[in-house]
């Protein structure tokens, strides 16, 4: 078996590493941070995604249960009106991200180490020269960092983000989504395992101080706490063209966000990261098979991209009204529920792998 280098110790990179190591490859993961758990800019945090859990476990070849749990409470706040949502309708789960022992990152790290994967922390790969020195079939899964996109010339949009991390009652478990005229995307709040997280973002342009304050006022009203300050940063999202998703860049194999395995409408990327990590490992041994599987993984991307562009073109008040109408009737909108679940990157791989039905 071959020696394989994986750049990036996030969900996609570690999934690839675990699969390769279990097949007998010698795997080294190069991670820019000094520890597991991603960027301290936005982790630790609770992140959500629709999941068909049993099918995902079967596809990946391992379970992820210790790092996740069902979302118990969800609500949509559209234009200042709160609309409860039953999380079970979309199989909604929390992923704990970050360096804590209870996180999914830490769980995958222990699985990888148990399989014999070597980790080299504090090893950034940030330039074209760095990439060129890596061997062929290196898997690059650098996530939400500009350097990976720029070095491999993968197109992206710059998105603008405002976050707050704090603590809360460890028994709290909820996600509140906020749609209003302060952003053409959305904001959300979450509480999971004692971590409180607030996130407001917009693709293409910054969010004004006035609009951030309006969002914070709604958070205080519906979540019952004041946001003392926001951290501000930008990162790339693979939603700039209809042809963004790609498995290969020269002699490198891509995975996760860098590969475009992210929903270009709501930016759900957790499911796609895991599935594309498995596919990247597959491509090390058989590029043709990996390519076919990757096409299934991102098959919904063109449609989702066009829907996202259509949403961007709508006047914000009309868009907010649409969310209010949709979530007022969400329990009856079976097609909408199905689209949310099946629209995550990688779902088709699971469905064809095990015959999953919604």
N, C-alpha and C positions, 0 to 999 in steps of 0.2 A: 504494500500500500504506500501511498505518497505522503510527503510532508505537505501540509496545507497551512497557509497563513490566513487568519481572519482579522480584518481591521474593524474594530468596534465591538465593545462588550455589552451591547444592549440586547433586547429581546431577539432580534433577527440574528445578530452575530453569535449569540450563545446557542440558539436553536441549531444553527448550522454546525457549530463546533461540536455539540453533543452528538448529533447524527453522524458526523464524520468520524469522531473518535470511537463511537460504538461500532463502526464498520472497519476499524483497524488502522485508520490514518493517524499519523502524528500531527497534532493540531496545536498551533500557537495563536493566541488571541492578543492583539496589540490594542491597548485601551489608553486613550489620552488622559483620562482622569486618574487620580491616585488610588481610587477604590472603585468597587462595583456600584452601580446605582444611577448612572447618568449624570447629567449636569445639575449642579446645586442651584442653578437658576430656577428650575421648576420641579425639582424633586427634593425631599419626599412628597408624594401627592397621591391622591386617589383618582384614577382615570377609568372611564367606563367604555364599554363596548358591548354590542350584541354578540352572543356566543351560542353555538350549538356544541355544548361542552363535550359530550361523549364522542361525537364525530371528530372534534378537534384533537382529543387525546389519541384516538385511533390513527389519525393522519400523522401527527407529530411523532408518535412512538413513545411518548411519555406524558404523564399527567402534569397539569399546572395548578391543581386544586389548592395547594397550600398558600399560594400567593394571591388568590382571588376569592371573592365571595359574592353572592347575589346582591344586587342593589335592592334595598328594602323600600325606599320611598323615592318617587320621582315627581317632578312638577314642571310645567311650562309656565313661565311668566311672560306673556305676550302683550306688549303695550300696557303694562301695569295690571293685567288681570291674571290671577293665578289659577291654573287648570291642572288638577291632579292627573297623573298617568300611572297606570298599572305596569310596573317594570316587567312583569312576567310575560306581557304581550309581545315584547321584543327580546326576551331572554337576556335581560340586561345584567351585566356583571361588573363589579369593581375589580380593577387591577391595582394592587398596591405597588407603586413604583418608588425606587430610591434605594438607599444603602441599609435600611433597617433589616434586622434578621428576618422579619415577617414579610418582607417584600417579595414579589415575583422575581426581581433581579437576583436577590440573594439565594432564592431557591434554585434558580437555573444555574447560578454560579456553583453551588454545591453539586448539582447533577453533573456539570461539566468537569469539575475537578475529580469527581468520582470516576468519570470515564477516562481520565488521564489527560485532559486538556491543560496546557500550560498558559498562564496569563502573565503578560508583561505590562504592568501599569506605568503611567507617566510616560507613555510612548506615543506622542501625537504623529499622525501621518497627515500633513496639511498642504503639501504642494505637489505640483506635477512631477517634480524631481523625486520627491518621496515615493509617489505612486510608481514611477518608472523603475525604481530600484526593487520593487516587490516582485516576487516570482509570478509567472503565469498561473492562472487559476486561483490567485488570491481572491478571497471573498471580501468585498468592501461594503460595510454596513455602518456608515458613519452617522446615520440619523440626521438630526436637525442642526447640522453644522454647515456653514457656507463652504468651508474648505473642500469637503468631499465633492460637492456639486461643481465648484469651480475647477478643481483639479481634473475631474473627469468630463467636464463640459456638459453636464446634465442641466437642462433648462429648469428654472424655478421662478416662483414669485417670492418677493420679500414680504413677509407678514409682520404685523406690529402687535406686540403682546404686552399686557399689563397684568401682573399677578400679585397675589398676597398669600403667604403661607403662615399658618398659626396652629394653635392647639385647640382642642375641644373635648367634650365628653366622649370617652372611647366607645360608648354605646350608640352614639349617633351614626346613622348610615343613610345618607340621602344624596341626591343630585337635583339641583334646580337649574333649569336652563332659562336664559333671559334673551328675548328678542325685542328690540326696540330701535328707535331711530338713531341711537348713539353709535351703532355699527351696522354695516351690511352683513356681517357675519353674526356672532353671538357671544354672550358671556355665560359663564356657569359658576356655580358654587358646589362644593362637595364636602362631605364629612365622612371619614373612614378611619377606624382604628385610632382615634385621637388626633388625626391630621385634618385640619381645616384648610381648604384650598379655594381660592377665588381667581378666576381667569377671564379676562376680556380681550378679544383680539379682532383684528380686521386685516384682510389681505389688501395689498396694493397701497394703502395710505394710513398714516398715523391717526390716532383718536385724540381729539382735543381734550384739554383739561376739563372744560365744561361738561363734555359728554362722559368723561370718566367719573366726574362727580355725580352726574345723574344716575349712572350705573351703581355707584356706591350707595346712593340714597335708596335705591330699590333693594339692594342687598340688606341694608339695615332694616327696611320695612318687612321683607319676607323671610330673612334668615335670623334677624334679631341681634345682629352685632355690627359694630362700626369697623370699617376697613381703615386702619390708621395710615397706611401708605401703600402705594403700588411699586413693585419693581418693574422696570421697563427694559425690554430687549426686543430684538428682531431675530427671526430665523427663516430659512428657506422652506417653502412647501412645493411639492411637485405637482403644481396645478396650472402651469403656464401655457401648455399646448395640449391638444388632444392626443399627441403622439409621445407624451412624456415617458410613460412606463418603458423600461428597458432592463433586460437581464444581463446584458453584456456591454462592456465599455472597453474596446481593444481586447487585451487578453485577461481582463479582470471580470469577475462575476459580481453582480450587484444584488443587494438584498435590503429589505425594509424600506424606509422612506426614500432613500437614494434611488431605489429601483422603481419608485412610483407606486409602491403597494400601499397606497393611502387613498381613502375616499376623498375626491376633490371637492365635495360639497360641504360636509361637516367635519372633514379631516379626521375621521376614525382611522387610526393606523395600527392599533395594537394587534388585531386579528391578522392583518396583512403582514405585519412584521414577523409573526410566528410562522405563518404559512410560507412566506417567501424565504425565510431562513432554511426551512426544510428543502425548498426547491433549489436554493443555491448549493446546498450540500449535494443534492442529486446531480446538479450540473457539473460538479467537479469530476464525477465519474462518467457522465453521459450528457454532453451538452444538448444534443438533439432532444433527448427525453426531458431534460430540464426546461428547454425552450417551449416545448409543447405544454408542459405543466404550468409554466409561467403565463402563457397566453390564457389559460383557464383562470388563473389567479386574478388577472387584471381585465377579464373580459367585459366587466361592467363599467370600466373606466370611461370609454368614449361617451356612453349615454350619461353617466354621472357628470362628466365634464360639461356637456352641453346643458344639462339641467342647472348646474352651478352658474354658468354664464348667463342663462336666462334669468335666474334669480338676481344676479348682479345688476341686470338691466332694468329691473322693476323699481319704481319709486319706493323708498323705504317704508312710508306709511302703508302702502298696498301690500308689501311683503309681510309686515307685522300683522296686518289684518288677516292675511292668508294663514299664518301660523296660529292665530287665535281661533279661526274657524276650524282648521284641521284638528287641533288638539281638543276643542270642545266636543268633537265627535269621534275621537280617536278609537275608542273601544269598538265602534261599528265599522271603522275603515280597515277591513282585513287586508286589502291590497296595499295600503300604506304601511301596515305592520310588516307585511311580507317584504316589501321593497327595502325597508330599513334593515331587516335581518339579512336578506340575500344580497343587499347592495354592498356589504363590506368586502373588501378585497380578500380573495381566497375562499369565499364560501362555495363557489362552484367546484373547486378542487375537492372539498369535503363531500359535497353532494354526489359527485361522480365516484368518489372513492368508496363510499359506503351506502349509497342510495338514500341519502338523507331527504326527508320530506318535511316541509314546514308544517 
